[in-house]
């Protein structure tokens, strides 16, 4: 059985795309923060975001994903990455795939070809969310001020990703390197989190990276 579905390019080449925090002027703020900032913020803007659903226990599904992406399916609360491409566990049958800007259409086609005949779902959600990268020696302190989830290294090692409460709202925290974390936020809450992070980072010094 083949997956009979029309896949179309959702990012026209001629269109002018603006990230959720475009109007905040982060590019203009880049390099103007504290000289020895404890926190550096960067919006990883306009990446491709795809949600993938399927039977993770099916070797054919896991094998097809690996064939298409070169990544193993992560287990619960897991995150695997290769460069700008990452695959994150969301639920027992659901994962979030993030790919370099402009490649989501080709990646979706490649995935569908590798998973042909299986019961799957792939949805492009790029327009509804964005990634905020926080790096620096004081990021963990900012997270501790913002969420009740335990971000101690023993509980939140590199390679873990958790959906949790944050600043009286909700988002996904991803630990991608020793002093680097990512916040996966909904577009409609991006302004709110940007303002929150400015305030929460003030005592440590905040720098913006383009």
C-alpha positions in Angstrom: 0.0 0.0 0.0 1.5 3.4 -0.9 0.9 6.7 0.9 -1.4 8.5 -1.6 -1.1 12.0 -0.5 -0.1 15.3 -2.3 3.0 16.9 -0.9 3.5 20.6 -1.9 6.1 23.2 -1.3 4.9 25.5 1.5 7.9 27.9 1.3 7.7 29.7 -2.1 11.1 30.8 -3.2 9.9 34.3 -4.1 8.2 35.0 -0.8 9.7 37.2 1.9 9.8 35.2 5.1 9.9 36.8 8.6 10.7 34.9 11.7 8.4 35.2 14.8 10.9 37.6 16.4 11.8 39.5 13.3 10.2 42.7 14.6 12.2 42.5 17.8 15.2 43.6 15.8 17.5 40.9 17.1 19.8 41.3 14.1 20.3 45.0 15.0 20.9 44.1 18.7 23.6 41.5 17.8 27.0 42.4 19.3 25.6 45.2 21.5 25.1 43.3 24.7 27.4 43.0 27.7 31.0 42.3 26.9 31.2 39.3 29.3 27.6 38.2 29.1 26.6 35.2 31.1 23.8 34.4 28.6 23.8 34.7 24.8 20.5 34.4 22.9 20.0 33.5 19.2 16.9 32.9 17.3 17.4 29.9 15.1 15.0 31.3 12.6 13.1 29.9 9.7 14.2 26.3 10.1 12.0 23.5 8.8 9.8 21.9 11.5 8.0 18.6 10.7 6.0 16.4 13.0 6.4 12.7 12.2 4.1 10.0 13.5 4.4 6.2 13.1 5.0 3.0 15.0 8.3 3.4 16.6 8.3 -0.4 17.5 8.1 -1.3 13.9 11.6 -2.1 12.5 10.4 -1.0 9.1 9.5 2.4 10.3 12.7 2.9 12.4 14.8 1.6 9.5 13.0 3.9 7.0 13.6 7.0 9.2 17.3 6.1 9.5 17.6 5.5 5.8 16.1 8.9 5.0 17.7 11.0 7.7 20.8 9.1 8.9 19.4 9.4 12.5 18.1 6.8 14.9 14.7 7.2 16.4 15.2 8.7 19.9 13.5 7.1 22.8 11.4 8.9 25.5 12.6 12.4 26.2 15.5 11.9 23.8 17.0 14.2 21.2 19.5 13.2 18.4 21.1 15.6 16.0 23.5 15.9 13.1 24.4 19.5 12.4 21.2 21.6 11.9 19.1 18.4 11.6 17.6 17.1 14.8 14.9 14.5 15.7 13.2 14.8 19.1 10.8 12.4 20.8 7.4 14.0 21.6 5.2 11.0 22.4 5.4 7.2 21.9 4.3 7.5 18.3 5.4 11.1 17.5 8.7 13.0 16.8 9.7 16.5 15.9 12.1 16.8 13.0 13.9 20.1 12.5 15.9 20.6 9.3 17.9 23.4 7.7 15.9 26.3 6.2 14.4 25.6 2.9 15.0 21.8 2.9 11.8 20.7 4.6 10.0 19.9 1.3 12.8 17.7 0.0 13.2 16.0 3.4 9.5 15.2 3.6 9.5 13.7 0.1 12.6 11.6 1.1 10.9 10.4 4.2 7.7 9.5 2.4 9.6 7.5 -0.1 11.5 5.6 2.6 8.3 4.9 4.6 6.1 4.0 1.6 3.5 1.4 2.5 3.5 2.2 6.2 0.9 4.0 8.2 2.5 7.4 8.9 1.8 11.1 9.2 4.1 14.0 8.3 2.9 17.5 9.0 4.8 20.7 8.2 4.5 23.0 11.3 7.3 25.4 10.4 5.2 28.5 10.5 3.8 27.9 14.0 7.0 27.8 16.1 10.6 28.8 16.4 13.8 27.9 18.3 15.6 30.2 20.8 19.1 29.1 21.6 20.6 30.1 24.9 24.3 29.6 25.5 26.7 30.7 28.3 27.8 29.9 31.8 24.6 31.3 33.4 21.9 29.7 31.2 21.1 27.1 33.8 20.5 29.8 36.4 18.1 31.5 34.0 16.3 28.2 33.5 16.1 27.7 37.2 14.3 31.1 37.6 11.9 30.2 34.8 10.8 26.6 35.3 10.0 24.2 38.1 11.5 21.3 36.1 14.8 20.1 37.5 17.6 21.2 35.2 20.5 19.8 37.3 22.9 17.8 35.1 22.0 14.6 36.9 18.4 15.0 35.8 18.8 16.9 32.5 21.8 15.7 30.6 22.8 16.7 27.1 20.5 15.0 24.6 17.3 15.3 26.7 14.2 17.3 25.7 11.2 18.0 27.8 7.9 19.8 27.4 7.2 21.6 30.6 6.0 24.8 32.3 8.1 27.9 31.7 7.4 31.5 32.8 3.8 30.6 33.7 3.3 29.2 30.2 4.6 26.1 28.4 7.4 25.2 25.9 10.0 22.5 25.2 13.4 22.7 26.7 16.2 21.0 24.7 19.7 20.4 26.1 22.0 20.4 23.1 25.5 20.9 24.6 27.1 21.5 28.0 26.3 25.2 28.2 23.8 25.4 25.3 20.0 24.9 25.5 17.2 25.5 23.1 13.6 26.6 23.8 11.0 25.5 21.3 8.3 28.1 21.5 5.0 28.7 19.8 4.9 31.7 17.4 2.1 33.4 19.4 4.2 33.3 22.6 7.5 34.3 21.1 7.2 38.0 22.2 6.3 37.0 25.7 9.3 34.6 26.1 11.6 37.2 24.5 10.6 39.8 27.1 10.8 37.2 29.9 14.3 36.1 28.9 15.5 39.7 28.8 14.3 40.2 32.4 15.5 36.9 33.7 19.0 37.3 32.2 19.5 41.0 33.2 21.6 40.2 36.3 23.9 37.9 34.3 24.3 40.1 31.3 22.6 39.3 28.0 24.2 39.3 24.5 22.4 38.7 21.2 23.9 36.6 18.5 22.6 37.0 14.9 
